[in-house]
Amino acid sequence: MDPEVTGLGEPQARPDHDAVAAAIERRLQAEREQAAAVASTASFDGNHEKRQEFRRMIDPGILRPNPRHIALESLETLLKLAENIIAHPDEVKYQRFKPTNATIKRTLVEPRGTLEYAVALGFHPEVDNFQPFYVWHKRHWNDLQIGAAMIKEALARENIKEVHAQRKREEEKAAQEVAKAKVKQAFYDDRKGRAMIDERERALRAAEAARRAAGGMSPEPEPADYRPRRMPGSGHTLSGDVIDADDGSDEGDAAARDHDDDDE
């Protein structure tokens, strides 16, 4: 009898050993990945205190006591030292620096807290051929990586702060410009309003003067002349003499005066 036939039903399929082996391999790979994740988490948790220590060394250790631009430049120098070693772990030239170097002196020696951070990264003072150096030791590899990561974290945070501060300064400047423009426009509007009023008043005065000149208003009366005037025509005196006033001669006046004297 065929071993694949039971005699009572359909023949059973022979198991695929390749598929079974692949399934086992997948399960083992998943277990290995899970174990690696657990180990990584344990390592991460184990470095928590070290990360906190580096964070405290950055702030308040470096950022607070130093001017902002100096503190940021110092952190960038420390990060450059660490990244050079991480990128070239076997090159000795990246594993030391001289404290008398001008850049190192300005960014690591003179500011507060920066040289202490370099020591925490693994750099220690040594003398080589009567020259002072800070030399990094490989046993501090883990400290170097954690310290570099904390510097990157701090610089990213400070860059965000700077972006917000710059945006705030720009908004304040824009608000000041708007306020200045409003004051300036109000000044111009006031001057324009005054000019319009003056122009309207000048137009009214000109119209009034033109109306007077055109006779639109009665002329002002001339002052009365009360000087004595001779009436025209002729007349008779009491003596019967005839006086003709039309000729306007002084003889008639003189005759009238003589007649009056005679009457007296």
C-alpha positions in Angstrom: 0.0 0.0 0.0 1.1 3.5 -0.8 2.4 5.1 2.4 0.7 8.3 1.3 -2.8 6.6 1.2 -4.6 5.8 4.5 -7.2 3.6 2.7 -10.1 5.5 4.0 -9.8 9.0 2.6 -7.7 11.3 0.5 -3.9 11.0 0.5 -2.1 13.4 3.0 0.4 16.0 1.7 4.0 15.6 2.7 5.2 18.6 4.9 7.4 21.2 3.1 10.7 21.2 5.1 11.9 24.4 3.5 8.8 26.3 4.6 9.2 24.9 8.1 12.8 25.9 8.3 12.0 29.5 7.0 9.3 29.8 9.7 11.7 28.8 12.4 14.3 31.2 11.1 11.8 34.0 11.2 10.8 33.2 14.7 14.4 33.2 15.8 15.1 36.5 14.1 12.2 38.1 15.8 13.4 36.8 19.1 16.9 38.2 18.4 15.5 41.6 17.5 13.4 41.6 20.6 16.4 40.8 22.7 18.4 43.5 21.0 15.6 46.0 21.7 15.5 45.1 25.3 19.3 45.4 25.6 19.2 48.8 23.9 16.5 50.0 26.3 18.5 48.8 29.2 21.6 50.5 27.9 19.6 53.7 27.3 18.1 53.6 30.8 21.6 52.9 32.2 22.9 56.1 30.6 20.1 58.3 32.0 22.1 59.6 34.9 25.1 60.3 32.6 22.9 62.3 30.2 21.4 64.3 33.0 24.9 65.1 34.3 25.9 66.4 30.9 22.7 68.4 30.6 23.4 70.1 33.9 27.0 70.9 32.8 25.6 72.6 29.7 22.7 74.4 31.5 23.3 76.0 34.0 27.0 75.2 33.8 27.9 76.8 30.5 24.9 78.7 29.1 23.9 80.8 32.1 27.3 82.2 33.4 28.6 83.1 29.9 27.4 85.5 27.3 25.2 83.7 24.9 27.4 84.0 21.8 30.4 82.8 23.7 28.5 79.9 25.2 27.2 78.7 21.9 30.7 79.0 20.3 32.2 77.0 23.1 29.6 74.2 22.7 30.3 74.1 19.0 34.0 73.8 19.7 33.4 70.9 22.2 31.1 69.2 19.7 33.8 69.5 16.9 36.4 67.9 19.2 34.0 65.0 20.0 32.9 64.5 16.4 36.5 64.4 15.1 37.3 61.6 17.5 34.0 59.7 16.7 34.7 60.0 12.9 38.5 59.1 13.3 38.8 57.0 16.4 42.3 55.8 15.6 43.9 59.1 14.7 45.9 60.5 17.5 46.0 64.0 16.2 42.2 64.4 17.0 42.6 63.1 20.5 44.4 66.1 22.0 44.3 69.8 22.1 46.6 72.5 23.5 45.1 74.9 26.0 47.4 77.7 24.8 45.9 77.7 21.3 44.1 81.0 20.7 40.8 79.4 19.7 40.9 76.8 22.5 41.8 79.5 25.0 39.0 81.8 23.9 36.3 79.1 23.7 37.3 76.4 26.3 39.8 77.8 28.8 38.4 81.3 29.5 34.6 80.7 29.6 33.1 79.1 32.7 32.3 75.4 32.6 33.7 74.6 29.2 37.0 73.0 30.3 35.1 70.9 32.9 32.9 69.6 30.1 36.0 68.6 28.0 37.3 66.7 31.0 33.9 64.9 31.3 34.2 63.9 27.6 37.5 62.1 28.5 40.2 64.8 28.0 42.8 65.0 30.8 45.7 67.4 31.3 49.1 66.0 30.4 52.6 67.4 29.6 54.4 66.3 26.5 57.9 67.6 25.8 57.3 70.4 28.2 54.1 71.4 26.4 50.6 71.3 28.1 48.0 69.2 26.4 44.5 67.8 27.1 44.6 64.2 25.9 41.5 62.0 25.3 41.5 58.4 26.5 39.6 55.6 24.8 38.1 54.3 28.0 35.8 57.3 27.8 34.3 56.3 24.5 30.8 56.0 25.9 31.1 59.4 27.7 32.3 61.0 24.5 29.2 59.8 22.6 26.7 60.8 25.3 28.4 64.2 25.8 28.3 64.9 22.0 24.6 63.9 21.8 23.8 66.3 24.7 25.6 69.1 23.0 23.6 68.5 19.8 20.4 68.5 21.8 21.3 71.8 23.5 22.3 73.5 20.3 19.1 72.4 18.6 17.1 73.8 21.5 19.0 77.1 21.5 18.6 77.5 17.7 14.8 77.1 18.1 15.0 79.8 20.8 17.0 82.1 18.6 14.5 81.6 15.7 11.6 82.6 18.0 13.5 85.5 19.4 14.4 86.7 15.9 10.7 86.4 14.9 9.6 88.3 17.9 12.2 91.1 17.2 10.9 91.3 13.6 7.3 91.5 14.7 8.1 94.2 17.2 10.0 96.1 14.6 7.1 95.8 12.2 4.7 97.0 14.9 6.9 100.0 15.5 7.0 100.8 11.8 3.2 100.6 11.6 2.9 102.9 14.6 5.3 105.4 13.1 3.4 105.3 9.8 0.2 106.0 11.6 1.6 109.0 13.4 3.1 110.3 10.2 -0.1 109.9 8.3 -2.0 111.7 11.1 0.4 114.5 10.9 0.0 114.8 7.1 -3.8 114.6 7.4 -3.8 117.4 10.0 -1.6 119.6 7.8 -3.8 118.8 4.8 -7.0 119.6 6.8 -5.5 122.9 7.9 -4.5 123.7 4.3 -8.0 123.0 3.1 -9.4 125.3 5.8 -7.0 128.1 4.9 -7.8 127.7 1.2 -11.5 127.8 1.9 -11.1 130.9 4.0 -9.0 132.6 1.2 -11.6 131.7 -1.3 -14.4 133.2 0.8 -12.4 136.4 1.3 -11.7 136.6 -2.4 -15.4 136.1 -3.3 -16.3 138.8 -0.8 -13.8 141.2 -2.3 -15.0 140.5 -5.8 -18.6 141.0 -4.8 -17.8 144.4 -3.3 -15.9 145.4 -6.3 -18.8 144.4 -8.6 -21.2 146.6 -6.6 -23.0 143.7 -5.1 -22.9 145.7 -1.8 -23.9 149.4 -1.2 -20.9 151.7 -1.2 -20.0 153.3 2.1 -21.5 156.9 2.4 -19.1 159.8 1.9 -18.7 162.2 4.8 -21.1 165.2 4.7 -19.7 168.6 3.6 -21.1 171.3 5.9 -19.2 174.2 4.3 -21.4 177.3 3.5 -22.4 177.5 -0.1 -24.1 180.4 -2.1 -27.4 179.7 -3.4 -27.9 180.3 -7.1 -30.2 183.2 -8.5 -30.7 186.9 -7.6 -32.2 188.8 -4.7 -33.1 192.2 -3.3 -31.6 193.9 -0.3 -33.7 196.2 2.1 -32.4 199.2 0.3 -33.9 198.0 -2.9 -30.6 197.0 -4.6 -30.6 194.0 -6.8 -27.9 191.3 -6.2 -27.2 188.7 -8.8 -25.5 185.7 -7.1 -25.1 183.7 -10.3 -22.2 185.7 -11.6 -20.2 184.4 -8.7 -18.3 187.8 -8.5 -16.9 189.2 -5.4 -18.5 192.6 -6.2 -21.9 191.4 -5.4 -20.7 190.1 -2.0 -19.0 193.3 -1.3 -22.1 195.3 -2.2 -24.1 193.2 0.1 -21.7 193.7 2.9 -21.7 197.5 2.4 -25.4 197.6 2.4 -25.5 195.7 5.6 -23.0 198.2 7.1 -25.2 201.1 6.1 -28.2 199.6 7.7 -26.4 199.4 10.9 
